[in-house]
Amino acid sequence: MGSDSGSVEGATWPMPKFRFEVDFGTEFKGVVFQEVSGMDVENQIIEYRKSNSPLFSTEKMPGIAKYGNVTMKRGIFVNDNTFWAWYNQISMNTIKRQTVLIKLLDENGKITMQWTLINAWPTKITSTDLKSDGNEIAIDTLEIAHEQLIISNG
């Protein structure tokens, strides 16, 4: 047993989640967020009972996929209204939908995992709260609806 500064050859470690970037396409690339959450998918359950089934219960089958909204939080910067401008484009059943890429990076800045949101659009923006005795930074919260989530690895 030698001392090789604590590393174990061939060991694999879980990825840290603190280094990531969000790409909204050509309009705003590499937007810095403090937090991204809600990247989930769920299959609705269809319950069915065959008429000749001897069991007194239903079968459960996968139904339509349902995607949750993704929530992103970031600091407010002077003269930066990009997300408000995107949100203000909403009119009756009309919005500019776009692809959003959320990239988890390794220590060298290379993509290790990517979440792709298809047909994404802002459904809600929450501006910061204001407190005269607070010392936190001002944070905007952006909630994004989408129609499909594709997960790919490095």
NUKE-244723 format. One line per field, with one value per residue: residue number from 1; chain; x, y, z of N, C-alpha, C in turn. Coordinates in nm, 3 decimals. Atoms other than C-alpha are relative to their C-alpha. Example, Ala and Ser with C-alpha at 12.3 -4.5 7.8 and 13.67 -1.06 7.14 Angstrom:
# NUKE-244723
n	c(1 2)
chain	c(A A)
n_east	c(0.089 -0.082)
n_north	c(-0.119 -0.119)
n_up	c(0.000 -0.006)
ca_east	c(1.230 1.367)
ca_north	c(-0.450 -0.106)
ca_up	c(0.780 0.714)
c_east	c(0.090 -0.077)
c_north	c(0.120 0.109)
c_up	c(0.000 0.073)
***
This chain:
# NUKE-244723
n	c(1 2 3 4 5 6 7 8 9 10 11 12 13 14 15 16 17 18 19 20 21 22 23 24 25 26 27 28 29 30 31 32 33 34 35 36 37 38 39 40 41 42 43 44 45 46 47 48 49 50 51 52 53 54 55 56 57 58 59 60 61 62 63 64 65 66 67 68 69 70 71 72 73 74 75 76 77 78 79 80 81 82 83 84 85 86 87 88 89 90 91 92 93 94 95 96 97 98 99 100 101 102 103 104 105 106 107 108 109 110 111 112 113 114 115 116 117 118 119 120 121 122 123 124 125 126 127 128 129 130 131 132 133 134 135 136 137 138 139 140 141 142 143 144 145 146 147 148 149 150 151 152 153 154)
chain	c(A A A A A A A A A A A A A A A A A A A A A A A A A A A A A A A A A A A A A A A A A A A A A A A A A A A A A A A A A A A A A A A A A A A A A A A A A A A A A A A A A A A A A A A A A A A A A A A A A A A A A A A A A A A A A A A A A A A A A A A A A A A A A A A A A A A A A A A A A A A A A A A A A A A A A A A A A A)
n_east	c(0.084 -0.079 0.075 0.004 0.071 0.142 0.084 0.019 0.002 0.121 0.118 0.093 0.062 0.117 -0.030 0.051 0.107 -0.009 -0.055 0.092 0.036 0.127 -0.010 0.132 -0.013 -0.075 0.031 -0.079 -0.083 -0.079 0.059 -0.042 0.108 -0.039 0.066 0.092 0.067 0.125 -0.019 0.057 0.099 0.084 0.099 0.131 0.035 0.130 0.046 0.086 0.035 0.054 0.132 -0.006 -0.107 0.046 -0.044 0.090 -0.083 -0.028 -0.137 -0.047 -0.081 -0.048 0.078 -0.067 -0.103 0.032 -0.124 0.016 -0.064 -0.135 -0.015 -0.137 -0.019 -0.124 -0.014 0.047 -0.108 0.044 0.037 0.017 0.142 0.018 0.107 0.126 0.032 0.048 0.132 0.094 0.039 0.118 0.133 0.093 -0.047 -0.117 -0.124 -0.119 -0.051 -0.137 -0.069 -0.085 -0.096 -0.056 -0.121 -0.082 -0.139 -0.102 -0.099 -0.066 0.099 0.061 0.136 0.009 0.140 0.077 0.145 0.050 0.142 0.052 0.115 0.008 0.045 0.015 0.138 0.012 -0.120 0.019 -0.108 -0.056 0.065 -0.080 -0.007 -0.093 -0.104 -0.062 -0.131 -0.009 0.010 0.132 0.013 0.119 0.032 0.062 0.057 0.008 0.076 -0.057 0.077 -0.078 -0.130 -0.092 -0.121 -0.111 -0.126 -0.120)
n_north	c(-0.117 -0.122 -0.124 -0.073 -0.125 0.016 0.035 0.142 0.021 0.061 -0.037 -0.096 -0.086 -0.073 -0.134 -0.113 -0.066 -0.145 -0.066 0.022 -0.118 0.010 -0.058 -0.027 -0.015 -0.115 -0.126 -0.011 0.119 0.006 -0.078 0.053 0.015 0.046 0.127 0.054 0.117 0.043 0.073 0.133 0.055 0.098 0.062 0.017 0.142 0.041 0.122 0.074 0.135 0.085 0.051 0.141 0.019 0.063 -0.082 -0.110 -0.121 -0.055 -0.006 -0.138 -0.016 -0.137 -0.088 -0.116 -0.060 -0.133 -0.067 -0.109 -0.125 -0.018 -0.128 -0.051 -0.120 -0.070 -0.136 -0.109 -0.089 -0.130 -0.010 0.131 0.036 0.102 0.094 -0.076 -0.023 0.129 0.021 -0.098 0.040 0.086 -0.051 0.112 0.125 -0.025 -0.026 0.050 0.120 0.027 0.110 -0.042 0.103 -0.012 0.083 0.026 -0.003 0.056 -0.098 -0.060 -0.075 0.084 0.045 0.139 0.037 -0.113 0.007 -0.083 -0.031 -0.026 -0.092 -0.065 -0.139 -0.042 0.000 -0.082 -0.066 -0.058 -0.093 0.012 -0.069 -0.114 -0.014 -0.108 0.047 0.120 -0.016 0.095 -0.061 0.003 0.122 0.025 0.141 0.022 0.134 0.031 0.117 0.063 0.114 0.124 -0.006 0.101 0.005 0.066 -0.001 -0.050)
n_up	c(0.000 0.012 -0.020 0.126 -0.027 -0.026 0.115 0.023 0.144 0.052 -0.079 0.061 -0.101 0.050 0.050 -0.079 0.075 -0.013 0.120 0.110 0.076 0.071 0.133 0.056 0.144 0.051 -0.068 -0.121 -0.023 -0.123 -0.108 -0.131 -0.097 -0.132 -0.028 0.099 -0.059 0.062 0.125 -0.025 0.092 -0.068 0.087 -0.060 -0.009 0.052 -0.066 0.092 -0.044 0.108 -0.039 -0.037 -0.098 -0.124 -0.113 -0.034 -0.004 0.132 0.047 0.013 0.121 0.014 0.087 0.057 -0.084 -0.051 -0.038 -0.094 0.037 -0.052 -0.069 0.002 -0.081 0.032 -0.049 0.087 0.044 0.048 0.141 0.063 -0.001 0.103 -0.029 0.002 0.141 0.050 -0.060 0.055 0.136 -0.010 0.026 0.001 0.060 0.085 -0.074 0.069 -0.067 0.039 -0.065 -0.109 -0.038 -0.134 0.013 -0.118 0.046 -0.089 -0.046 0.116 0.077 0.103 -0.032 -0.043 0.012 0.055 0.003 0.110 -0.012 0.133 0.005 -0.131 -0.005 -0.139 -0.048 -0.121 -0.050 -0.132 -0.030 -0.136 -0.112 -0.044 -0.146 -0.032 -0.092 0.055 0.064 0.110 0.132 0.062 0.080 0.081 0.020 0.130 0.013 0.142 0.043 0.120 0.047 -0.001 -0.068 0.052 -0.083 0.069 -0.074 0.061)
ca_east	c(0.000 0.163 0.068 -0.041 -0.185 -0.528 -0.645 -0.780 -0.705 -1.017 -1.248 -1.558 -1.714 -2.055 -2.056 -2.074 -2.377 -2.248 -2.084 -2.342 -2.455 -2.781 -2.799 -3.113 -2.987 -2.870 -3.041 -2.876 -2.593 -2.420 -2.665 -2.547 -2.803 -2.774 -3.013 -3.201 -3.465 -3.767 -3.614 -3.851 -4.072 -4.358 -4.572 -4.939 -5.088 -5.370 -5.563 -5.738 -5.924 -5.977 -6.332 -6.226 -5.955 -5.990 -5.813 -6.022 -5.780 -5.666 -5.355 -5.144 -5.000 -4.785 -4.975 -4.881 -4.559 -4.599 -4.313 -4.284 -4.193 -3.826 -3.747 -3.435 -3.304 -3.047 -2.917 -3.065 -2.824 -2.853 -3.026 -3.083 -3.448 -3.398 -3.637 -3.902 -3.881 -3.924 -4.219 -4.381 -4.398 -4.683 -5.019 -5.328 -5.190 -4.877 -4.525 -4.178 -4.084 -3.721 -3.482 -3.307 -2.990 -2.888 -2.531 -2.355 -1.981 -1.676 -1.369 -1.232 -1.553 -1.655 -2.018 -2.078 -2.458 -2.712 -3.084 -3.256 -3.594 -3.793 -4.044 -3.970 -4.136 -4.160 -4.476 -4.394 -4.141 -4.114 -3.914 -3.709 -3.849 -3.728 -3.611 -3.452 -3.256 -3.149 -2.801 -2.883 -2.856 -3.168 -3.290 -3.534 -3.710 -3.803 -4.039 -4.026 -4.286 -4.172 -4.303 -4.017 -3.705 -3.413 -3.121 -2.784 -2.441 -2.112)
ca_north	c(0.000 0.319 0.675 0.838 1.163 1.017 0.934 0.592 0.471 0.389 0.546 0.725 1.013 1.177 1.506 1.828 2.036 2.388 2.452 2.496 2.735 2.808 2.878 3.043 3.034 3.333 3.600 3.530 3.278 3.170 3.339 3.300 3.167 3.104 2.810 2.590 2.341 2.144 1.941 1.648 1.427 1.208 0.956 0.973 0.638 0.476 0.223 -0.046 -0.364 -0.634 -0.758 -1.122 -1.065 -1.301 -1.043 -0.790 -0.507 -0.290 -0.301 0.014 0.130 0.433 0.723 1.068 1.224 1.536 1.784 2.014 2.380 2.469 2.746 2.960 3.220 3.486 3.817 4.138 4.350 4.716 4.775 4.402 4.341 4.043 3.810 4.077 4.155 3.783 3.759 4.074 3.908 3.692 3.771 3.555 3.207 3.355 3.344 3.303 2.947 2.846 2.571 2.614 2.419 2.363 2.233 2.072 2.134 1.955 2.124 2.193 2.359 2.064 1.952 1.634 1.637 1.848 1.906 2.035 2.205 2.199 2.478 2.664 2.993 3.203 3.139 3.343 3.598 3.689 3.996 4.032 4.115 4.440 4.477 4.789 4.587 4.304 4.244 3.989 4.056 4.123 3.799 3.746 3.411 3.290 2.995 2.825 2.592 2.345 2.052 1.804 1.738 1.558 1.449 1.369 1.291 1.458)
ca_up	c(0.000 -0.120 -0.047 -0.368 -0.228 -0.152 -0.507 -0.593 -0.945 -1.142 -0.884 -1.008 -0.820 -0.846 -1.035 -0.833 -0.929 -0.873 -1.213 -1.487 -1.759 -1.939 -2.312 -2.454 -2.813 -3.015 -2.805 -2.470 -2.441 -2.123 -1.886 -1.528 -1.283 -0.913 -0.918 -1.167 -1.050 -1.169 -1.452 -1.417 -1.628 -1.517 -1.704 -1.629 -1.532 -1.728 -1.522 -1.720 -1.632 -1.891 -1.894 -1.861 -1.596 -1.297 -1.078 -0.895 -0.978 -1.266 -1.480 -1.482 -1.812 -1.898 -2.050 -2.175 -2.045 -1.833 -1.790 -1.491 -1.525 -1.478 -1.229 -1.265 -1.021 -1.100 -0.978 -1.118 -1.321 -1.416 -1.752 -1.815 -1.904 -2.138 -1.958 -1.906 -2.279 -2.361 -2.122 -2.266 -2.610 -2.481 -2.635 -2.677 -2.751 -2.911 -2.770 -2.912 -2.817 -2.816 -2.721 -2.386 -2.299 -1.937 -1.922 -1.626 -1.660 -1.523 -1.371 -1.721 -1.844 -2.063 -2.079 -1.878 -1.890 -2.078 -2.033 -2.349 -2.307 -2.632 -2.716 -2.395 -2.301 -1.984 -1.789 -1.478 -1.359 -0.992 -0.911 -0.595 -0.257 -0.104 0.257 0.400 0.657 0.422 0.282 0.009 -0.362 -0.571 -0.734 -1.023 -1.056 -1.405 -1.453 -1.791 -1.944 -2.209 -2.410 -2.394 -2.187 -2.351 -2.131 -2.286 -2.141 -2.235)
c_east	c(0.088 -0.086 0.007 -0.093 -0.151 -0.086 -0.004 -0.013 -0.128 -0.126 -0.087 -0.071 -0.123 0.041 -0.048 -0.099 0.011 0.055 -0.087 -0.022 -0.129 0.014 -0.140 0.006 0.073 -0.023 0.081 0.068 0.070 -0.053 0.034 -0.120 0.058 -0.056 -0.092 -0.063 -0.125 0.016 -0.049 -0.100 -0.075 -0.097 -0.130 -0.037 -0.141 -0.035 -0.105 -0.029 -0.061 -0.130 0.004 0.111 -0.055 0.041 -0.098 0.084 0.026 0.146 0.037 0.094 0.050 -0.084 0.086 0.103 -0.041 0.130 -0.030 0.066 0.138 0.009 0.147 0.006 0.134 -0.002 -0.050 0.117 -0.059 -0.024 -0.010 -0.145 -0.031 -0.118 -0.136 -0.042 -0.055 -0.141 -0.105 -0.041 -0.126 -0.125 -0.090 0.052 0.119 0.119 0.115 0.054 0.143 0.056 0.094 0.090 0.052 0.115 0.072 0.143 0.092 0.101 0.074 -0.096 -0.064 -0.136 0.003 -0.143 -0.075 -0.148 -0.047 -0.151 -0.050 -0.126 -0.023 -0.047 -0.024 -0.146 -0.018 0.136 -0.036 0.118 0.039 -0.091 0.095 -0.008 0.104 0.113 0.072 0.136 0.021 -0.004 -0.143 -0.006 -0.132 -0.019 -0.079 -0.051 -0.028 -0.083 0.068 -0.079 0.075 0.134 0.085 0.129 0.108 0.126 0.113 0.025)
c_north	c(0.123 0.122 0.082 0.121 -0.015 -0.038 -0.151 -0.020 -0.072 0.037 0.098 0.075 0.066 0.141 0.106 0.079 0.151 0.071 -0.033 0.132 -0.027 0.075 0.013 0.020 0.129 0.128 0.019 -0.132 0.011 0.086 -0.066 -0.002 -0.050 -0.140 -0.037 -0.125 -0.035 -0.074 -0.143 -0.037 -0.110 -0.058 -0.013 -0.149 -0.022 -0.130 -0.066 -0.137 -0.075 -0.061 -0.146 -0.029 -0.064 0.082 0.114 0.127 0.045 -0.020 0.147 0.008 0.144 0.078 0.112 0.055 0.141 0.061 0.114 0.127 0.009 0.140 0.038 0.129 0.063 0.139 0.101 0.091 0.129 -0.006 -0.135 -0.043 -0.112 -0.092 0.068 0.026 -0.128 -0.026 0.093 -0.030 -0.086 0.080 -0.122 -0.117 0.018 0.033 -0.054 -0.117 -0.023 -0.118 0.058 -0.117 0.031 -0.099 -0.012 -0.016 -0.069 0.109 0.068 0.080 -0.079 -0.050 -0.147 -0.052 0.121 -0.033 0.096 0.016 0.042 0.087 0.069 0.145 0.039 0.005 0.090 0.062 0.060 0.088 -0.013 0.061 0.111 0.012 0.106 -0.047 -0.125 0.029 -0.101 0.076 -0.013 -0.118 0.000 -0.150 -0.013 -0.144 -0.025 -0.127 -0.055 -0.124 -0.130 0.026 -0.114 0.008 -0.075 0.014 0.039 -0.046)
c_up	c(0.000 0.026 -0.128 0.012 0.005 -0.119 -0.015 -0.150 -0.042 0.077 -0.078 0.111 -0.058 -0.042 0.098 -0.086 -0.003 -0.123 -0.120 -0.075 -0.075 -0.130 -0.058 -0.151 -0.035 0.081 0.129 0.029 0.135 0.113 0.132 0.094 0.131 0.025 -0.116 0.062 -0.080 -0.131 0.019 -0.108 0.074 -0.102 0.075 -0.006 -0.056 0.071 -0.088 0.059 -0.117 0.049 0.045 0.104 0.127 0.124 0.024 0.019 -0.143 -0.036 -0.011 -0.118 -0.006 -0.099 -0.054 0.099 0.039 0.053 0.096 -0.052 0.065 0.060 0.003 0.081 -0.033 0.058 -0.102 -0.031 -0.056 -0.151 -0.073 0.015 -0.099 0.028 0.006 -0.144 -0.064 0.050 -0.061 -0.143 0.001 -0.035 -0.014 -0.082 -0.096 0.088 -0.083 0.082 -0.047 0.076 0.106 0.039 0.140 0.005 0.134 -0.047 0.099 0.036 -0.113 -0.087 -0.112 0.047 0.040 -0.011 -0.051 0.003 -0.108 0.017 -0.139 0.010 0.134 -0.013 0.146 0.042 0.122 0.032 0.134 0.028 0.146 0.104 0.045 0.152 0.033 0.092 -0.053 -0.061 -0.111 -0.132 -0.051 -0.097 -0.077 -0.011 -0.129 -0.004 -0.147 -0.023 -0.125 -0.034 -0.002 0.068 -0.054 0.083 -0.077 0.086 -0.091 -0.138)
***
